[in-house]
Amino acid sequence: MEFSEQKIGEQFQEETKYARSPHWPISSAKKSLPRPLKPSSPQLISLSQPHLDNGPNLWKVLLHRRSIREYSQVPLSLEELSNLLWATQGITAKASLPWYRTAPSAGALHPIDSYLVVNRVERLEPGIYFLRVQDFSLEVKNKGDFSRQIAQAALDQQMAQAAAVVFVWVGVIRRCRQKYRQRAYRYVYLDCGHLGQNLYLAATAMNLGCCGIAAFYDDEVNELVGVDGHEETAIYLATVGRKESSSNTCLQ
Ligand SMILES: Cc1cc2nc3c(=O)[nH]c(=O)nc-3n(C[C@H](O)[C@H](O)[C@H](O)COP(=O)(O)O)c2cc1C
């Protein structure tokens, strides 16, 4: 029966959530979060394709990859953000369906959606954006400064407030469960890990700082980006920003 088949996966999802409580992990009153708007005709921002011949040697990038948690206040350019998004979810082969991307995905189902909390990116107003992979553009979800909310939702990790942008990867469970049933709950996390490493490597290659974040209050992040937390739920976050000059490493 479909319900009992799904039980353990959903139980796993629910019972591994962080939620604010007086006991664990950090007590503080739940902050009121703005409800994202869902515009009927979305405002779109086109992204640029990367210049594939530029960049340092892959082996040096692997050698220098590090989690960087301190960022300067200098914004990212929209081109840099485009490169990071392409590295995580860019389409690389359109010959036939499914379209293939820079990161692998079980059954090429690609169950991860990318949301961004933009704090400081040139030519983008601060706010919450959604990556439309098919036409490589950003859809505006909600304009405003959400830097404090995303840091609070990330167990008060200040790097999320200081970062130029916070990636929020949301698992659209149904997309994978239709084929793989309970096994899908593993694959969604594995797929997301691939996106995370691609982002780390692209950021390193571009001399930017990056840090993965899996410690967050699930419901608060879900509410911030406007997903239900069950069929669509935040899996992993990552911050990116310009490094402080003291931690610069030039790879070229
Ligand atoms: C799944 C995952 C979750 C992580 N969550 C956090 C986090 O919430 N906060 C944080 O500061 N670092 C986080 N990190 C970064 C790790 O702390 C970091 O990778 C580790 O200390 C090793 O350092 P390195 O990445 O520089 O090699 C996370 C990394 C991974 C892979």
The ligand as an ORCA input file, in Angstrom:
! r2SCAN-3c Opt
* xyz 0 1
  C      26.794     18.408      4.801
  C      27.624     19.539      5.343
  C      27.071     20.394      6.257
  C      27.805     21.472      6.752
  N      27.193     22.358      7.591
  C      27.913     23.395      8.072
  C      27.291     24.352      8.899
  O      26.095     24.305      9.193
  N      28.074     25.362      9.358
  C      29.387     25.477      9.041
  O      30.035     26.426      9.498
  N      29.992     24.596      8.236
  C      29.294     23.557      7.730
  N      29.886     22.678      6.867
  C      31.302     22.846      6.492
  C      32.184     21.851      7.266
  O      32.283     22.279      8.604
  C      33.566     21.788      6.591
  O      33.428     21.195      5.323
  C      34.553     21.009      7.430
  O      34.885     21.700      8.612
  C      35.843     20.741      6.657
  O      36.446     21.941      6.248
  P      36.758     22.248      4.708
  O      35.444     22.296      3.977
  O      37.466     23.575      4.685
  O      37.604     21.138      4.160
  C      29.150     21.641      6.338
  C      29.699     20.762      5.404
  C      28.943     19.745      4.897
  C      29.545     18.837      3.836
*
